[in-house]
Amino acid sequence: MGKKLFLLVALLALTLSVPAFAAVENIKVSGDILSQGIARDLSLGDGLKNGNINDARHALSTQTRLRFDANLTENVSAVVRLLNERLWGSEDTTNTDIQLDLAYVEMKEFLYQPLSLTVGRQLLRYGNGLIVGDPDTNQTATANVAQLIQDLSLRKSFDAVKAVLDFSPFTFDFIYAKPYEGTTWIRDDVSLWGVNAAYQWSTFNGITEGYFFGSHNTHDGNQNYVTIQVPENQSTTYVVGGRIQFDPIEKLMLGLEGAYQFGDITVPTLSDGTSPTMVDATTPREYRHLSAYAIEAMAEYKFMTKYDPKIGIRYAYLSGHDDTDNSSFGGWDPMFEDQAMGEIINILFPNTNTNTVMLYGSMMPREDITLGLSYVYSQLAEQYSNLTTYSPARGPAIANAYQVDRNDRYLGSEVDAYALYDYTEDVQIKLTGAWFIPGDFFEKSNDEVAYSLRAGLNVNF
């Protein structure tokens, strides 16, 4: 009897092991490696406060991603992607740390045929990335990324739950995400929730989207992250908006997105003129009603001739706060944006209180070479009447304090150019240059051109 029982157990174990081995064999491995040489000077001259000068910096970096896709059943799959971003020669525990970039399970036809559910660390992006696209905005990154390349970080994932109802051509996405988990107070977390409804046109390559998102504790009136609040008061931003994009003719693309924000936001100073201490639970905070809006428009024309040339224009207006208005706050909250009109403009200024236009174009002189050029003009939507020095709240230029003219809105202009060479189908070589010419917003002591030069080799496998 003992031998029969042993044989039965052995056969059962062998039977159960077959699906396990089949699942392991069904894992797909992929990834990419991007190595770059970077030279940047963001100082705008020597007129930085207290002698804090960030002159030209040169470095080499490598960003590596390794992805595993596993199809467990017909309707169940899992994805894990690992990420490392570091400067060459940096060998401490931070720079050699492996980040968990993606880790989610997707279940299709979950309880109901049109419903799919995705749980875990995943990519979320809606519209043109105006509101949801990057958990810490694309101006910065986690503390594990060197300051020089924080705006270049590849990590865009959210810890989230997403439910999708697919009634083609209508699609409804319901999301709840936790970009930051606090430890001090019950309500010191940063959270995001909302719904996005999309309609895919049957003609004109068109799409229409409408959305509603809400978030606790994203930014204060100075665009600094607010992650600690007393339990009874909490900054909350709500946003409602929509987007439309279509090709009226084969050569032309048109797009428009608009959104309105409301809720409550922490103002930079209290009514007595003092700055609130965000970590002090006994210090009263001053909250104002948020009322802000954003409008973005774009057009792109492809000539369908030799060299595949195309030209385009983008315009963005993000409302700012009139600091003489003490009744409400009108500055646009960037929330979790993933946009950049210009590389250096994106480093120096947050995605708020700007009136910006970009002209761009590209062509392919050979089938394996692409050349591109863009020009960006940016100014403030509202003047900062009490500002004499300006310091970016985060990102590669966070250490700088620029001397500014509070009576002028013209931030500056930027020229970006790139050359892309497809060495093979999986290997690309790219040269990128960006030059920012300071406007009258900056004093003469900070009127020198800033630049960012990059040469990169990217391999996909």
N, C-alpha and C positions, 0 to 999 in steps of 0.2 A: 504494500500500500504506500509505503514511504517513497519507493522508486517511482510509482505512478504519479504521486503528488508532485515530486520533484520535476518529472518530465512535463507535467501539465503547466507548472509555474514557468519552466524554461520556454515552452512554446508560447505562452501568454506574453512573456517579456519580449520575445522575438517579434511577435505580432505587433505589440505596442510600439516597438522601436522603429518599425518601417516608416510610419508617417513622420516620425521625428527626423530620421535621416533624409527623407524626401524634402522636408521643410528646409533643412540646412543646405541642401544642394540647390535650392531655389533662391538663394540669396545673390543679389546683384551688387557688385562693388564698383564704385565710380569715384571720381574726385577731380580736383584741379590744384595746380600749384602756380602762384603768381609771385615772381621775384622782381623787385624794382630798385632802381637807384633814384634817390630823391634829393633835390636841392631846393630849399625854401628860405626866403627872407620875408618875414611878416612884420618887421619893426617899423616900416614907414619912415625911417630916419632915426635920429637920436633924441627926439623929444618925448621920451617916455618918462612917466612920473617916477621919482625917487631913483632915477638911474637904472631902472629895471629894463634892460635892453635885450630883446631877443633877436640877435643878428642872424646872419645866414647859418643854416644848419644843413649838413650833408649826412646822409645815412643810406644804408642798404636794408631792405626788408624782404621778408618772405611770408606769404599768407597761404596756408595749406588747408585744404578741406578733403575729408575722406568720408564717403557716404555708403551706407548699406541699406538696400531695399529688399524686403522679404515679403513675398506673397504667400500668406499662410493658407488661405482658402480663396475661393472665387471672389468673395466680397470683403475679405479681411486682409489688410496689409499693414506693415510696420516699417518705419523709416528712422534711421539713426545717422546723424552726420556730426563728425568731429571737426573742430577748427582750432588752428594755432596761428597767431599773428604776432610777429616779433621782429625786432631789428637785429641785424647780424652782429654777433659778438656779445649779445645779451644772453647770459646763461644763468640767471637766477631763477628761483621757483616761479616767479610771476611770468617771466617772458617765455619760459618753456612749458607753461601750463597748457593742457589740452582742454578746450572749452566744449561744452555740449551745445552744439549749434541747433540741431534738430533731434527730436525724440518724440515721435507720435505714432498713434495707432489710428487707422482709418477704417471705418466699418460702413460699407455701402448697403443700401436697402435695409437699414437698421429699423426693425419693427414695422416699417412701412416702406413700400417700394421706392417712392421718390426721395426718401430721407437718407442722408449720409451723416455720419458723426465722426469728427476728428478730435482726438484728445491728446494733449501733450504739447511740447515745444514745437511750434510750427510758424510758417510765414503767414502774415496777414497784411494785405494791401488792398485798398479800395480807392476808386477814382484815380487821380493822378498822384496819389501819395500826399495830398494836402493835409489829411487828418490822421490817417492810419497807414503806417508803412515801416516804421522803425521805433522800437520801444524806448530808445533814448535820444531820438531824432538823429538825423545823419550828420549833425554838426560835431558829435562826440561819440564815445563808445565806453565800454566798461573799463574799470581801472586796470585791467590786465593788458590793455593796448597802450603802447608808448604814445606819449602826448603828441609827438610829431605827426603821427599817422592816424589819429583818432577819427578824423573825418573820412578816412579811406577804409574804415572797418567794414568787413563783409558780413558781420553778424546783424541780421534783421529779424530775428525770430522772437515770438511771444510765447509765454506759457499760457495756454488758452484751451478753451473748449469751443468748437465750432460745429454748428448744425446747419446743414444745407438742404433746402427743399428745392428739388429740380423739377419744375413743371415747364419744361422747354416750350417756348423761348423765354419763359419767366424763371428767374432764380432768386431765392431768398436765403441770405446768410444771416444767422444769428450767432453772435460771439460774446464770450466773456473771457477776459484776460487779466492777468496779474503781473504787470511789468515790474512791480517792486513790492516786496514783503517786508513790512516794518517790524520792529521789535519793541518799541518803547510804549506805544499807546494802542488801545484797541482799534482806533481808526487811523493809524498812521501809514496804511498801505496806499499804494498807487494802483488803482483798478480801472478797467476799461470794459464797457459793454455796449451793445448796440445791434442794429439790424441794417442790412444793405439789400435793397431790392433792385434787380437788374433785368432789363428786357433787351434781348438780342434781336436786332432787326433781321428780317429775311432778305433785305436789299441794302445797298449803299454801305455795306460793311459797318453798319451803325449799331450803337449801343446807347441805352438810356439807363441811368442809375439814380436812385433816390435813397437817402440814408438818414439815420438818426443814431448818434453816438453820445455816450455820457462817460465822464471820467472824474474820479476823485483825486485831488491833490496832485495836479500836474505841475503848474508853474505859478509863481506869484507875479505881481505887477512889474518886477524887474527881470522877468523871464528866468529866474533861478528856480531850480527844482524844489518843490515843497513836498517832503516826505515825512514830516513830523507835525502833527496837529493835535490840539487838545480834543478830547472825545466829543465835546458839545458843539464844536465849530469845525467845519471842514470845507475847504475849497472844492467846488463842484462846477464843472464845465459841461454844458449840453450843447450839441451842435446838430443842426438840421440843414440838409443841403441836397444838391443834385448835380448830375453831370450828363452831358450829351456829346457824342462824337460820331461823325459819319463822313463818308466820302460822297459829296454831291455829284462829282464826276470822277473818273478813274484816277486822274492826276492830282486831285485836290483833297486834302483832309481838313476838316473844321472841327473845333472842339470848344466847349464852354463849360465851366464849373463855377458854382456859387454856393456859399454857405453862410449861415448866421449862427452866432454863439450867444448863449445866455447862461445865467447861473450866478454864482458868487465866487469872488476871487480875493486873495489876500493882497492888500495894497502894500507898496514898498515901505511906507512909513505910517506911524500912528498919527492921530489928530494933533498930538502935541509936538510933532516934528521928529520924534525919536524913531529909531529903527527897531522893529520887533525882533526878539530873539526866538528863532524857530524851535529851539530845543528846550525852552523854558516854559513849563506848563502853567506857571503862575502869571506870566506876562500876557495882558489882554491883546488880542489881535483886532485889527480893523478890517472889516470886510465891506466890499462894495458890490453892487449889482453889476454883472458883466453884460455888456451889449456890444458885440463886435461882429464884423463881417469880412468876407473875402470874395474876390472875383478873379477868375483866371480864364483867359481866352487864348486860343492858339490856331494857327493855320500853317499848313505845309503843302508845297507844290512840287511834284516830281515831273521833270521835263520829258521823260521817256525817250531820250536821245542818247547819242554816244556819250560815254563816261558816266551815265546815270546821275546827272546833277540834280540836286534838290535844294530848295531854300525854304525857310520857315520863320515864323515870328511867334513869340510868346509874350503875354502880358499878364502881370499879377499885381493886384492891389490888396494889401492886407492892412486892415485898419489899425490906427494907433490911438494912444490915449492923449487927450488934451489935458495937460497937467494943471490947467486952471479950473477944470471941472471937478468938483469934490462930491458930486452927487452919484456918479456912476463911473465905470471903468470901460473904456472903449478899445483897449489894446487886444489884438488878436492873440489867442492862446495857440502856440504851435502844436500842442498836444503831442502826437507821435508822428510828425511829418517825416517824409523821405523825399525831399526836393532840393535842387541846387540849380539856380540860374547860372551862377559862375562859381568856379572852384574856390577862389579866395573870398569872394563876397559871402559865400556860404560859411567860411571859417570865421570871418569877422563879425557877421551880423546874424541874429536869430531870425527865424521865418515869421516876422511880425513887423508892423509899422513901416511898411515899405511900399513904394510905387515903382515897379521895375518892368523894363521891357528888354527883350533879348531878340536879336536877329542872328540867324545861323544858316549855314549851308555846308554841303559836302559834295564830293564827286569821287569817281573811281577812274583814275587815268589808266589803270590796268585792272584786270579782274581780281588780282590778289592785293591791291593797294587801295586804301580809302583815305582821303584827305578831308579834314573838317576845320571850320573856322566859325567863331561866334563872337558877337559884341553885345555887352550888357551895360545898360544905363540904369542906375538905381538912385532913388532919393527917399527921404523920410516922408511918410504920410502926415505925421504931426511933428512939430519941433519939440525938442527937449529944452524948455526955457531955463531950467536950472542946472544944466549939465555943463561942466568945464573939462572933465576928463571922462573917457569912455574905456571900459574894459569888457571884453567878451566874457560872458558868464561861464563858458565852457569851450572845450575844443583846443586845437593846437596853439591858439593865441591867447589862452586864458591868463597868462602871466603878464600880458602887456597892458599898459594904461596909456591911452593916446590923448594928446591935447586936442580939444575940439572947440569949434565955434558954435555956441548954442543958438545963434541967430540964422543959421543956414541949414537947408535940408539936403543939399546935393552931396550924397555919400561918395560917389565916384563912378568910374567906368572900368570895365574889364574886357580884355581880349583873351580868348582861349583858342588854342589850335592843337590839332593832333594829326598824326600820321600812323595808320594801322597797316601792318604787313602780315598777310596770311601765309606764313612760311609753309605750313601744311594745313590739312583740314583741322587738326587738333592743336597746332602750335601757332601762336600769334606774337608778334613783336609790336609794341606800341610806344610812340614818343608823344608826350603831352606837355604843353606849356601854357601857363596862365600868368597874365600881367595885370595888376590892379593899379589904376591911376587915381589917387585920392582926390576927392572933390573938395568943395569949399567948406564942408562940414568939419574937415580937419584943419588945424592950425598949420602955419608954415613950418613949424618944427617937426611936423609929421606929414610932409607932402611928398616924400620920396616913393617911387614905384615899388610895390611889393611883387614878388614873383614866386612861382612854384613850377619846377621842372622835374619831369619824371620819365624814366626809360624803363619799360617793363617787358618781361617775357612770361607769357601765360601758356600753360599746358593743361589740356583736358584729357582725362582717360576714363 
